[in-house]
C-alpha cells in the first residue's frame, strides 16, 4: 500500500512531496473579468505548504465558457500577470500549483454571458431546473475551442504554474461531448462512443502537443472526469471505462476521478461488487497515477483511498482545516478541525462560493460534520 508521506515524480518530471492534493473547488473569488484577487491568493496561500499540490478552481479558456460570476479565467494574455500571482501564492514550501482549465458549455446562462446564448455539443438543455437550451458548436468553433485549450496551457506555463488539469468532469463541455444525452450530433464529433470521445482526445492531444512544443521544465498535464450520469441516455460506467482505457495510453501525468465519496459504488448492476475507485484503478493497471477523492476526513480515509489510487485529493477537509494534511501525515487525527462556524469564515478565507458548497450539503451530512 502507498503511504501518504511518500514523494512521487510524475512522468513529466514534476515531483510532489507527498500523496495528497487539494481538490479543485469553486471559490467565486475572481473579479468580474476573471482577474485573480488578493483574497483568492490568500485563500490558496493559507492551504499551501503541506499538501503536495493544489489544483485551482476552474478557469475558463474562452468568454462563452464562463459558468458563474467570480470565475477565474485564462482566456487572454492580459490575465498572465494575475495568474502568476496566484501560482506564486501557492508555491509555499514544496507545494505545486496546477491550474484547472475548462469550458462550461451548456451549464451557464445568457445572464452570465451577458446575452450570449450558451453553447454545447447539441441543442439539448441540461436536466436541471432553469437550464437553457444551448446552441450547437459549429465544426469551426470546435476547432477554435481546442485551440483555446492549447492557448490556456501556454498561458499557464508563462504564469509559472507546474501543470494544468483538463476539466472533463461535472457535466461541463468536455463531458457534454462524451455524453449521449447532450451530444446528439451526426457528424464526426458525435454518434458512436469513439466519435463522442473525439473532442476529448483532440483537446488532450492539443494540450500535450503545446507542452511538448514549448518544452517548459517539468510541467504536468492531468485529466479529471466523472464516472457516470443519472440521465437516460447518459454516460454509463462502461463508457467511462472506455474513456479511462484510452486516456491511460496518453502521455498524461494523471487521471482524477470526481466523486463525492471515495467508497461510492456504481449505479450499474454489472459493477457493484467493488467501489468505483477500485474498478478504475484496475482498468488503468498502473499506466497512469489515479487520484481518488470524496468524503476524506481522517488519516484512515487517506490510507483507504491509497489502496485503490496513487493520490488522495482533499476538498472540504482543507476548507475546515488548512493544516489537515500535516495532521494526517502525523496521524494526529484528534487535532483535525471537524466543525465550522460561519464566524470563522474570515479567518479561514472561505468565499461565498466555497461556503455555498458546504451549506449545500444534506442536513444529515452537516450533522455528521458537527460531531
N, C-alpha and C positions, 0 to 999 in steps of 0.2 A: 504494500500500500504506500502511496506517495504521502510524505509528511509535509504539512503545511509550511514549515520553515525552510524547506529546500528551495534553492535557487533554480532557475531554468533559463536556458538560452534557446530562443526561437531560431528557426532556420535562417531568418534574416540577419541574425547576429545580435538582436536585442536581448539583453539579459535582465531578468527581473529577480528581485531579492528573495521573493517567496511566492507561494502558490495562491495568493489572494489578489483580487481586483475589486475596485469599486465599480459596481454595476452602473450602466448609464441610466439616469433618471431625469425626467423633465423638471426644470427649475423655473422657467419663465422669468429669468433674471436679466436678459439682454435688453438693450434699447430697442425702440420700435423698428430700427433698420438693421437689427442683427448684430450690432456692435457690442462687444463684451463690456460689462460694467465692473466697477471695483467691487461691488457686493458679490458678483459672480466669482471673481478671482479669490475673494476672501473665503467664500464657501468651499471651494475646492482646496485652497491652501490649508484650511483648517483640517482637512481629512487626508492630506498627503503626508509623506514621511515614514509611514509604517506599512501601508498597503503597497503591494508590488507594482500596481499600475492603476491609474484612474481612467475610465472611459467616460468622456463627457456626455452630456445630454445631446440629443440630435441637432445637427447643424444642417440647414437646407443648402442644397447645391445650386438652386436657382429660385427666382422670385415666386413662381407659381407652385413651388414645393413647400412653401411655408404653411405650417399647420396650426399654429397658435401664436397669440401675442406674447412677446418677450422671448421669442425663439432665437437661438444662436444661428448665425449664418456664415457661410463660407463661399458665397456666390460671386464675390468680386475681389480683385487685388487690393482694393481700398480697405478691406477688412483685415489684411495681414498684420498690420501693427497691433490691433487689439487682440487678435488671436495669439500673437506672440506673447502678449502679456499674460494670457490665460495659460499657455504652455509653461511659461516661467513660474507662474504661481503654483503649478502642480509639481514642478521639479524641486521637491524638497527631499533631501537625502537621496535614496536610490529610486524613488517613485517615478515611473514612466508615464508620459502623457499621451493618451490615444484620443483622437478626435473622431467622434461618430458622425458619419455623413449620410444624408438621406434625402428623399423626396416624399412628401406626404401623400401625393396622389389625391384620391377621392375623399380622404379623411379631413379635408379642410372645407372652407366655405367661401362664398363670394364676399362676405363681410371681412374675413381675414385677408383675402386677396384684393380688397378694395375694388370690388366689382367684377373681377375676372372670374370666369367660370372654372371650377376645379377640373383637373384632367385625370385620366386613368387609362387603363388598357381598353376599356369599353364603356359605353353609356349605361352603366348599371350602378345604382346607388347602394351604399353600404346598408346592411340590415341593422341600422342604429337610428333611433328616433331623431328626426331633424336632418338626416343626411340628404345631401343634394345630388342630383343626377349629374355626373361629370361628363366632360367632352372627351371622346377618344383621342388619344395622341395620334398624329399622322406618322407615317413612316419616317419622314424627315425629322419630325420632332423627337422621335425615339432616338435617332442618331445624335441629335443635339443634346439630349439628356445624358446619354452615355458620355459624350464629350465633357459635359459639365461635371460629372463624377470624376473624370480624369483631371480637370482643372482644379476641382476641390482638393484632390490629392496633392497636386503641385503646390497649392497654397499652404496646405498643412505642413509640407516639407519645409517651405520657406519660413513658416512661422515657428519652426523649431519643435514640432510635435515628434514623438517617437514612432507614430503609426496612425493609421486610420482604421476604423471599424465600419464596414459597409452594413448599413441597417436594412436588412431584408426581413425584419420581423414586424409584429404588432400591427399587421394589416396595412402597412404603408405601400408605396408604389411598387417596389420590387416584389413584395408578396402578392400584390394585386395582379401582376402579370403572371405569377405562377398559379394563382387560384382559378379554378374553373367557374367560380361564382362571379368574379369580377372581370375575368378575361373571356370574352365571347368572340374574339377576333377570328377571322377566316384567312388571314394572311400568314406569313412565316413567323409572326410573333404570337400566334395563338393556335388553339385546336388541340393537338396532341400534347402529351406530357413533355416530350422533348422540345416542342415548339414553345410551350409556356415557360420552359427553363431558359430559352434562348436569350431573353433580355437580361436575366441574372448573369448568365455566362458572359455576355458581352460587357456588362459593367465590371465584373470581376476581372476579366482578361484585360480590359482597358486600364483599370486601376493598376494592376500588376505591371503592365507594359509601361505605364507612366513612371513607376518607381524604378523599373529597370533602366529606362532611358535617362533619368535624372541622376541615378546612382548616388543617392544620399547614403551616408554612413549609418548602417543599422536602422532601417525603417521597416516596420512590420505592417501587414495587412491582414485583418480578420474579417469574418462574416458572421452576422447574427441572424437567426431565423426562429420562427415559431413552428412548433411541431405539428399542429393540426388546427382545423377550423370547425366551428359549430354549424356553419351554413351548409345547406344541401342545394346544389353541389358545392363542395368545398375541398380544401386540401386535406387529404387523408394522411394517416401516419405512414402508410405505404408510399404515398407520394413523397413525403419528407425523407424517407429512407433512400429513395431515388435521388433526391436533391443532395443529401449528405454524401452519398456514394460518389456522385460526380464532383462535388466541391472538394472532397478529400483528396482527389487526384490533382488538384490545382496547387500552385506554389504559394498557397496561403500560409499564414502563420498559425491560425487557429480557427475553430468554429465555436460559436457561442449560442447556446440554445436559450430561448426566452421562456421561462417558466415562473409561475407564482409559488411553486412548491417543488423542491428537488425530488420529493417522493411521489410525485404525480404519476398516475397510470393512464395509459392511452384510453380514449373512448372507444377505440376499435377492439372488438372482441378477440381479434387474432393476435393482439399484443397486450394482454393483460396479466401475463404470468410474472412480469417483472416491471420495473419502472421505465418510463420513457427514457430517462438518462442512461439506464443500463442497455437498452436496445440500441441507442445512438452510439454509445461507446463501442459496442460490439461491431456495428456496421463500419465505423471509422477504422477500427482494427489497427490503431497505432499510426495511421498515416499522417494525422494532424492532432495536435492537442485539442481537447474538448473542454469548454468552460461550462460548469454547472452552476445553477443559480436557483434561488427561491426559498424563502422561509428559513434562512440560516441565522441562528440565534446563539450558537454556542460552539465551543471547540469540538464537541462531539458531532454537531451538524457538519462542520467543515470536514472532519475526518470521514464521515459517511459519504459526502459528496465526492471526496477524492478517491473513493473506491471505484467510482464509475466515471471519473473525469480527471484531467490533469490540473485543473484550476477550479477554485470556488470564487464566484462573484458575489459580493455582499452589497445589498442595497439599503433597505430600511435600517438594518443594524448600524450602519455608518451614519445614518441620519440621527438616530438616538444617541450614538456614542462614537465620536470621531476617533477614539482610541480603541475601537472594537478589535482591530487586528492585533495590536500589541497584547491585549488581554487574552486573545485566542491563542497566540503563539506561545504565551507563557502559561496557558491553561488556567488562567485566573478568571474563570467564568463568573465567580461571585461578584467581581467588580464591574461587570458589564452592565451598563445602564439599560433597563428594560421598561422604564416609564418615561413619559414625555408630557410635560405640561405646556400649554400654549405660552405661558410666561417665559419659557426657556427658548422660544423661537429666536430671539435676537442673539442670545449667547451662542446658539448652535447655527446661526446664519441660515435658517430654514426659510426659504422663499414661499410665496403663495403657491407656486406650482408643486413643490415638494410637500407642503402642508396639505394641499388638496389630495395628493396621492395617499397620504397617511390617513386622513379623515374619511377618505372614500372607501376604506376597508369595511368589512361587515362588523356589526356590533359584537358578534361572537369573537372575532379576531381581536378587536380592540380590547375586550375584556381579558383575553389571553395575554395581551401585551402589558396589561397593567399588573399582572401577578408578579 
